[in-house]
Amino acid sequence: MNEEKNLLLPKGITLIALIITIIIMLILAAVTISVAVNGGLFTQGGEAAKRTDIESAREKLVTAITAKQMEKMYTEDGVTQDDINGILSNFRISGR
């Protein structure tokens, strides 16, 4: 009798349980995509990347100017406008 009961017991995942799981996952994915797009997540990420690039360039410029100041610290002229223009030209920025 016990052997007959073991043969009738369900084993594994049923097709209905699998379909319900897939539907729930699709709903969660749709909600996540909707929040990401409508919430401006991609826009904010792009703006943050631009700000990071600007700050990185600013830091490189400050470092280059400081290095030039250290190089010319003990000369009579110090850092001249031509020195600054040379540094700015390396960054493709025009000086005054």
Residue pairs with C-beta under 8 A, 6 or more apart in sequence:
35 41
36 42
57 91
60 91
61 87
61 88
61 91
61 93
64 87
64 90
64 91
65 79
65 84
65 87
68 79
68 83
68 84
68 87
69 78
69 79
72 78
72 79
72 83
81 95
81 96
84 95
85 95
88 94
88 95
89 95
